[in-house]
Amino acid sequence: MIKTLILGGGLSGLSTAYFLKKKGVPFILLEKENHYGGVIQSFQNQQQVWDRAAISFSMTPEIQEIITDLGLEDELVQASTKSNARYIFRRGKLRKLTSNPASIFTSPLLSWKAKFRLLRESKVTTKSPKGESVAGFVSRRFGREMYESVANPVLSGIYAGDPEKMEAAIVLKQFLKYEEEFGSIIKGLKANKGKNKRVISSFKKGTGVLLDALYESVKEHCISEKEATGIVKIENGYEVKTVDGSSYTGERVISCLPSYAAAGLVRQLDSVFSSELDSIPYCQMEMTHLSYKKSEVKGNIEGFGFLVPEVEGKPLLGAVINSSAFDDRAAEDEITFTIFSKPDRGHSSELAQQEIEKWLKISGLPSFRTVTNWERAIPQFEIGHTEILQCIAEFEAKEYISISGNFRSGVSVGDCVKFAKEISVE
């Protein structure tokens, strides 16, 4: 019987394996596919570098630890200086923002009425009620226009979901702390200015480099094409059964699978808890990778990318301008984009492409085009997710099984790696 069984070889699973190996804890990692890394994959087309999921990450101490340990410093790149510019499509135009929050007051993105409402945020005395939505929180503190024009596209760009359904206590946890401690989000931001600044980073050949390096560091403990079908409690531990009839035993199990997959595995142990995990919704996401000649893009812009508020009714959430977000991601005469759209909202890659070609006055056909479709891309932290997290904690209190994954840790690369380190010491 092995000390620990890890289920899932994506970012959470490989990071957990890395930290367990570093502590000298024996483990086996089981992955159902014939490759590792989950959705985080990178590929190249000539000089172009593309990512099929996370395009970048904010540097954290945990990620830096892995980079240093695995000797990836020379592969690391930071976002280019051009990426400081961001855009939001509003009222028929791409409106430029900078990394300075104060730029919102000089931007035509908001009306003067909305800007005056923003200045009154510190006068709001109401506190967040239980079960408040993200849309409700932002509208209550900053006004509805601030939500529709800024918060909606920003949060939809991160979670690809509906902020009217997202739970503020999960998604805006830090802002709720500021509200409680300072009575104002703006005051809280000022008091903590510069404390949590993180550098936007990637690797020369894409974010997938991190996953490849993690796998190489633990590959002798990994077994692919082993899809787990159930977890059975046995004396002194657990037995994990796989679809090919194999079984593996361990004193502890760490599930790093999506919630819907983990739900099926724990059903025999706790059917009520299984139903809670299975209730977490995921959104569908389509990523369209496009390359054009710069000479054919008359409305050429430079920056990290742009976002589109839902109120605009356009068939896309936004796009990253890969060729200017990071240096050396394309040839000098090329401009490359990754467009994000939601088929479950009536979007399509073709309609999204037509929109940016119209906005940027692109005259030619793309020299490169490919589409990545994720049926279950990002877990949605909808109202009631706090109760699901409590159910996870209660389940772990009675079983030596840890539940990991981005539906619990948070959706960013940094969140997943940080949580992996935390559960490796339990």
C-alpha positions as CSV (number, residue, x, y, z in Angstrom):
1,M,0.0,0.0,0.0
2,I,1.4,3.4,-1.1
3,K,1.3,6.4,1.2
4,T,-0.7,8.6,-1.2
5,L,-2.7,8.1,-4.4
6,I,-3.1,11.2,-6.6
7,L,-5.9,11.2,-9.1
8,G,-5.4,13.5,-12.1
9,G,-2.4,14.7,-13.9
10,G,-3.3,18.3,-14.7
11,L,-1.9,21.4,-13.0
12,S,-3.3,20.6,-9.5
13,G,-2.2,16.9,-9.7
14,L,1.3,17.5,-11.0
15,S,1.9,20.4,-8.6
16,T,0.7,18.2,-5.7
17,A,3.0,15.4,-6.9
18,Y,6.0,17.8,-7.1
19,F,5.5,19.1,-3.5
20,L,5.0,15.5,-2.1
21,K,8.2,14.3,-3.8
22,K,10.0,17.3,-2.4
23,K,8.9,16.2,1.1
24,G,9.8,12.6,0.5
25,V,6.3,11.3,0.7
26,P,5.7,8.1,-1.4
27,F,2.9,8.5,-4.0
28,I,1.5,7.2,-7.3
29,L,-0.3,9.5,-9.7
30,L,-3.0,8.1,-12.0
31,E,-4.0,9.9,-15.2
32,K,-6.8,8.8,-17.5
33,E,-5.3,10.3,-20.7
34,N,-2.2,9.2,-22.5
35,H,-0.6,12.7,-21.8
36,Y,-0.2,15.0,-18.8
37,G,-1.0,18.6,-18.2
38,G,-4.7,18.7,-18.5
39,V,-6.1,21.7,-20.4
40,I,-2.9,23.7,-20.1
41,Q,-1.2,23.0,-23.4
42,S,1.1,25.1,-25.6
43,F,2.0,24.7,-29.3
44,Q,3.9,26.5,-32.0
45,N,3.2,27.4,-35.6
46,Q,6.4,28.7,-37.2
47,Q,7.4,31.6,-35.0
48,Q,4.0,31.8,-33.3
49,V,3.5,30.6,-29.8
50,W,0.0,29.6,-28.7
51,D,-1.7,28.4,-25.6
52,R,-4.9,26.3,-25.5
53,A,-5.9,27.5,-22.0
54,A,-4.0,29.7,-19.6
55,I,-2.0,32.3,-21.7
56,S,-0.2,33.8,-18.7
57,F,0.0,33.7,-14.9
58,S,0.7,36.1,-12.1
59,M,4.0,35.1,-10.4
60,T,3.5,33.8,-6.9
61,P,6.0,32.5,-4.3
62,E,4.9,28.9,-5.0
63,I,5.3,29.2,-8.7
64,Q,8.7,30.9,-8.3
65,E,9.8,28.0,-6.0
66,I,9.0,25.5,-8.8
67,I,10.8,27.6,-11.4
68,T,13.9,27.9,-9.3
69,D,13.9,24.2,-8.3
70,L,13.4,23.0,-11.8
71,G,15.9,25.4,-13.4
72,L,13.3,27.2,-15.6
73,E,14.6,30.8,-15.0
74,D,16.0,31.1,-18.5
75,E,12.7,30.1,-20.0
76,L,10.7,32.6,-18.0
77,V,9.3,35.8,-19.7
78,Q,7.4,38.7,-18.4
79,A,4.6,40.5,-20.2
80,S,5.9,43.2,-22.5
81,T,5.7,46.9,-21.7
82,K,3.1,47.2,-24.5
83,S,0.8,45.0,-22.5
84,N,0.1,47.7,-19.9
85,A,-2.6,48.9,-22.2
86,R,-6.0,47.2,-22.0
87,Y,-9.2,47.9,-23.9
88,I,-12.9,47.5,-23.3
89,F,-15.3,47.6,-26.2
90,R,-18.1,50.1,-25.3
91,R,-20.6,52.0,-27.3
92,G,-19.1,51.0,-30.6
93,K,-15.4,51.6,-29.8
94,L,-12.4,50.0,-28.1
95,R,-11.8,52.2,-25.1
96,K,-8.2,52.2,-23.7
97,L,-7.4,51.7,-20.1
98,T,-4.0,51.5,-18.4
99,S,-2.7,49.6,-15.4
100,N,-3.3,52.7,-13.3
101,P,-6.9,52.4,-11.8
102,A,-7.1,56.2,-11.8
103,S,-7.3,56.1,-15.6
104,I,-11.0,55.2,-15.3
105,F,-11.7,58.9,-14.4
106,T,-10.2,60.2,-17.7
107,S,-11.6,57.4,-19.8
108,P,-14.7,57.8,-21.9
109,L,-15.7,54.3,-20.8
110,L,-17.9,55.8,-18.0
111,S,-20.3,58.7,-18.1
112,W,-19.7,61.6,-15.7
113,K,-22.6,60.5,-13.6
114,A,-21.0,57.1,-13.2
115,K,-17.7,58.7,-12.3
116,F,-19.3,60.9,-9.6
117,R,-21.0,57.7,-8.3
118,L,-17.6,56.0,-8.1
119,L,-16.3,58.8,-5.9
120,R,-19.1,58.3,-3.5
121,E,-18.2,54.6,-2.9
122,S,-16.7,55.4,0.6
123,K,-20.1,56.8,1.6
124,V,-21.8,53.5,1.1
125,T,-22.6,52.1,4.6
126,T,-24.5,48.9,3.8
127,K,-22.6,45.5,4.1
128,S,-22.7,42.5,1.9
129,P,-25.7,40.2,2.8
130,K,-25.3,36.5,2.7
131,G,-25.6,35.1,-0.8
132,E,-25.0,38.4,-2.5
133,S,-24.0,38.1,-6.2
134,V,-21.0,39.8,-7.7
135,A,-23.2,42.0,-9.8
136,G,-25.1,43.0,-6.7
137,F,-21.9,43.8,-4.8
138,V,-20.4,45.9,-7.5
139,S,-23.6,47.7,-8.2
140,R,-24.2,48.4,-4.5
141,R,-20.8,49.9,-3.9
142,F,-19.9,51.5,-7.3
143,G,-23.1,51.8,-9.2
144,R,-24.8,49.8,-12.0
145,E,-22.9,51.5,-14.8
146,M,-19.5,50.6,-13.3
147,Y,-20.7,47.0,-13.1
148,E,-22.0,46.9,-16.7
149,S,-19.0,48.7,-18.3
150,V,-16.1,47.4,-16.2
151,A,-16.8,44.7,-13.7
152,N,-18.9,42.6,-16.0
153,P,-16.3,42.2,-18.8
154,V,-13.4,41.8,-16.5
155,L,-15.0,39.1,-14.4
156,S,-16.6,37.4,-17.4
157,G,-13.1,37.4,-19.0
158,I,-11.7,35.5,-16.0
159,Y,-14.5,33.1,-15.2
160,A,-16.5,33.1,-18.6
161,G,-19.6,33.1,-16.5
162,D,-22.5,35.3,-15.4
163,P,-21.6,37.7,-12.6
164,E,-25.4,37.9,-11.8
165,K,-25.0,34.3,-10.5
166,M,-21.5,34.4,-9.1
167,E,-21.1,34.5,-5.4
168,A,-19.4,37.7,-4.2
169,A,-18.0,35.9,-1.0
170,I,-16.0,33.6,-3.2
171,V,-15.1,35.7,-6.3
172,L,-14.6,39.1,-4.5
173,K,-13.3,37.7,-1.2
174,Q,-10.6,40.4,-0.8
175,F,-13.1,43.2,-1.5
176,L,-15.4,41.9,1.1
177,K,-12.5,42.0,3.6
178,Y,-11.9,45.6,2.6
179,E,-15.5,46.4,3.1
180,E,-15.5,44.9,6.6
181,E,-12.1,46.4,7.7
182,F,-12.2,49.8,6.0
183,G,-15.8,50.4,5.2
184,S,-14.7,51.1,1.6
185,I,-13.1,49.2,-1.2
186,I,-11.3,52.3,-2.5
187,K,-9.9,52.9,1.0
188,G,-8.8,49.3,1.3
189,L,-7.1,49.4,-2.1
190,K,-5.2,52.6,-1.1
191,A,-4.1,51.1,2.3
192,N,-2.7,48.0,0.5
193,K,-1.3,49.7,-2.5
194,G,1.8,47.9,-3.8
195,K,1.5,45.1,-1.3
196,N,0.1,42.4,-3.6
197,K,1.6,43.5,-6.9
198,R,2.4,40.5,-9.1
199,V,4.2,40.2,-12.4
200,I,2.3,38.8,-15.4
201,S,4.5,36.0,-16.7
202,S,4.8,33.0,-19.1
203,F,7.5,31.0,-20.8
204,K,9.2,31.5,-24.1
205,K,7.3,28.5,-25.5
206,G,4.1,29.0,-23.6
207,T,2.6,28.2,-20.2
208,G,2.7,24.5,-21.1
209,V,6.4,24.6,-20.3
210,L,5.6,24.6,-16.6
211,L,3.4,21.5,-16.9
212,D,6.0,19.7,-19.0
213,A,8.7,20.4,-16.4
214,L,6.5,19.3,-13.5
215,Y,5.8,16.0,-15.2
216,E,9.5,15.4,-16.0
217,S,10.2,15.9,-12.3
218,V,7.7,13.2,-11.1
219,K,7.2,11.0,-14.2
220,E,8.6,7.9,-12.5
221,H,5.6,8.0,-10.1
222,C,3.0,8.5,-12.9
223,I,0.8,6.0,-14.7
224,S,-1.2,7.1,-17.7
225,E,-4.4,5.7,-19.2
226,K,-5.7,4.8,-15.8
227,E,-9.2,6.2,-15.5
228,A,-10.4,5.9,-11.9
229,T,-14.0,4.5,-11.6
230,G,-14.5,4.4,-7.8
231,I,-12.9,4.7,-4.3
232,V,-13.6,2.0,-1.8
233,K,-12.7,2.2,1.9
234,I,-10.5,-0.7,3.1
235,E,-8.6,-1.5,6.2
236,N,-6.0,1.2,6.8
237,G,-6.8,3.1,3.6
238,Y,-8.6,3.1,0.3
239,E,-8.7,1.1,-2.9
240,V,-9.0,3.0,-6.2
241,K,-10.4,1.0,-9.1
242,T,-9.8,1.8,-12.7
243,V,-11.7,1.3,-15.9
244,D,-9.3,-1.4,-17.1
245,G,-9.9,-3.6,-14.0
246,S,-6.8,-2.6,-12.2
247,S,-6.8,-1.4,-8.6
248,Y,-4.4,0.7,-6.4
249,T,-4.3,1.1,-2.7
250,G,-3.2,4.0,-0.6
251,E,-3.4,5.3,2.9
252,R,-4.6,8.6,1.6
253,V,-6.2,9.7,-1.7
254,I,-5.9,13.2,-3.2
255,S,-8.4,13.9,-5.9
256,C,-7.3,16.5,-8.4
257,L,-10.1,15.8,-10.8
258,P,-12.9,18.1,-12.0
259,S,-15.8,18.2,-9.6
260,Y,-18.0,16.1,-11.8
261,A,-15.4,13.4,-12.1
262,A,-14.6,13.4,-8.4
263,A,-18.4,13.1,-7.7
264,G,-18.6,9.7,-9.3
265,L,-15.6,8.4,-7.4
266,V,-16.9,9.2,-3.9
267,R,-20.6,8.2,-4.5
268,Q,-20.2,4.9,-2.6
269,L,-18.6,6.7,0.3
270,D,-21.1,9.6,0.6
271,S,-23.9,10.0,-1.9
272,V,-25.0,13.3,-0.5
273,F,-21.6,14.8,-0.8
274,S,-21.3,13.3,-4.3
275,S,-24.4,15.2,-5.4
276,E,-23.0,18.5,-4.0
277,L,-19.8,18.1,-6.1
278,D,-21.9,17.1,-9.2
279,S,-24.0,20.3,-8.8
280,I,-21.1,22.6,-9.6
281,P,-21.7,24.0,-13.1
282,Y,-19.0,24.5,-15.7
283,C,-19.0,26.8,-18.7
284,Q,-18.2,26.0,-22.3
285,M,-15.4,28.0,-23.9
286,E,-14.2,28.4,-27.5
287,M,-10.7,29.8,-28.2
288,T,-10.0,31.0,-31.8
289,H,-6.3,31.5,-32.6
290,L,-5.8,33.9,-35.5
291,S,-2.8,35.4,-37.3
292,Y,-2.8,38.3,-39.8
293,K,-0.2,40.3,-41.6
294,K,0.2,43.7,-39.9
295,S,-0.1,45.5,-43.2
296,E,-3.7,44.2,-43.4
297,V,-4.7,45.4,-40.0
298,K,-5.6,49.1,-40.5
299,G,-6.9,49.5,-36.9
300,N,-3.7,48.1,-35.4
301,I,-3.6,48.3,-31.6
302,E,-1.0,47.2,-29.1
303,G,-1.8,46.0,-25.6
304,F,-2.6,42.9,-23.7
305,G,-6.0,42.6,-25.1
306,F,-9.6,43.7,-24.9
307,L,-12.9,42.7,-23.2
308,V,-16.5,43.0,-24.2
309,P,-19.3,43.8,-21.7
310,E,-22.3,41.5,-22.0
311,V,-24.6,44.5,-22.4
312,E,-23.0,45.1,-25.9
313,G,-24.6,41.9,-27.2
314,K,-21.5,40.9,-29.2
315,P,-20.5,37.2,-29.9
316,L,-17.3,37.2,-27.9
317,L,-16.0,37.8,-24.4
318,G,-12.8,39.4,-25.5
319,A,-9.4,38.6,-27.0
320,V,-5.7,38.6,-26.1
321,I,-3.3,40.2,-28.5
322,N,-0.6,37.5,-28.2
323,S,1.9,39.3,-30.4
324,S,2.0,42.3,-28.1
325,A,1.2,40.7,-24.8
326,F,4.6,39.0,-24.8
327,D,7.6,39.6,-27.0
328,D,8.7,37.1,-29.6
329,R,5.3,35.4,-29.9
330,A,5.1,36.0,-33.6
331,A,7.1,37.3,-36.6
332,E,7.7,41.1,-36.8
333,D,5.2,41.5,-39.7
334,E,2.4,39.5,-37.9
335,I,-0.3,40.3,-35.4
336,T,-1.8,37.4,-33.5
337,F,-5.0,37.1,-31.4
338,T,-6.7,34.5,-29.2
339,I,-10.5,35.2,-29.2
340,F,-12.6,33.9,-26.3
341,S,-16.3,33.1,-27.0
342,K,-19.1,31.1,-25.4
343,P,-21.1,28.7,-27.7
344,D,-23.6,28.2,-24.8
345,R,-24.3,32.0,-25.0
346,G,-25.0,31.8,-28.8
347,H,-21.4,32.8,-29.7
348,S,-19.4,31.2,-32.5
349,S,-15.8,31.5,-33.6
350,E,-16.8,32.6,-37.0
351,L,-19.0,35.5,-35.7
352,A,-16.3,36.5,-33.2
353,Q,-13.7,36.6,-35.9
354,Q,-16.0,38.8,-38.1
355,E,-16.4,41.3,-35.2
356,I,-12.7,41.9,-34.6
357,E,-12.0,42.1,-38.4
358,K,-14.6,44.8,-38.5
359,W,-13.4,46.7,-35.4
360,L,-9.7,46.6,-36.5
361,K,-10.4,47.1,-40.2
362,I,-8.7,43.9,-41.2
363,S,-8.7,43.5,-45.0
364,G,-7.1,40.1,-45.5
365,L,-7.8,36.5,-44.5
366,P,-6.0,35.0,-41.5
367,S,-2.7,33.3,-42.4
368,F,-3.3,30.9,-39.6
369,R,-6.5,29.8,-37.8
370,T,-7.4,27.1,-35.5
371,V,-10.1,26.6,-32.8
372,T,-9.9,25.0,-29.4
373,N,-13.3,24.0,-27.9
374,W,-13.6,23.1,-24.2
375,E,-17.0,21.6,-23.3
376,R,-16.3,22.1,-19.6
377,A,-13.8,24.9,-19.4
378,I,-14.1,26.7,-16.1
379,P,-16.0,25.9,-12.9
380,Q,-18.6,28.5,-11.9
381,F,-18.6,29.9,-8.4
382,E,-22.3,30.5,-8.3
383,I,-24.3,31.6,-5.2
384,G,-24.3,28.6,-2.8
385,H,-20.7,27.7,-3.6
386,T,-19.7,28.6,0.0
387,E,-22.0,25.8,1.3
388,I,-20.3,23.3,-1.2
389,L,-16.9,24.2,0.1
390,Q,-18.2,23.6,3.7
391,C,-19.4,20.2,2.5
392,I,-15.9,19.4,1.2
393,A,-14.4,20.3,4.6
394,E,-16.9,18.1,6.4
395,F,-16.2,15.2,4.1
396,E,-12.4,15.5,4.6
397,A,-12.9,15.6,8.3
398,K,-14.3,12.1,8.3
399,E,-12.2,10.6,5.4
400,Y,-8.5,10.6,4.7
401,I,-9.3,11.9,1.2
402,S,-8.4,15.4,0.0
403,I,-10.4,17.2,-2.6
404,S,-8.4,19.5,-4.8
405,G,-8.9,21.2,-8.2
406,N,-9.7,24.7,-9.4
407,F,-13.3,24.5,-8.3
408,R,-12.0,24.6,-4.8
409,S,-8.6,26.4,-5.0
410,G,-9.6,29.1,-7.5
411,V,-9.2,29.2,-11.2
412,S,-5.8,30.9,-11.6
413,V,-2.6,29.0,-12.1
414,G,-1.2,30.6,-8.9
415,D,-4.3,29.5,-6.9
416,C,-4.0,25.9,-8.0
417,V,-0.2,25.7,-7.2
418,K,-0.7,27.4,-3.9
419,F,-3.4,25.0,-2.8
420,A,-1.4,22.0,-4.0
421,K,1.4,23.0,-1.7
422,E,-1.0,23.5,1.2
423,I,-2.6,20.0,0.9
424,S,0.8,18.3,0.5
425,V,1.6,19.1,4.2
426,E,-1.6,17.8,5.7
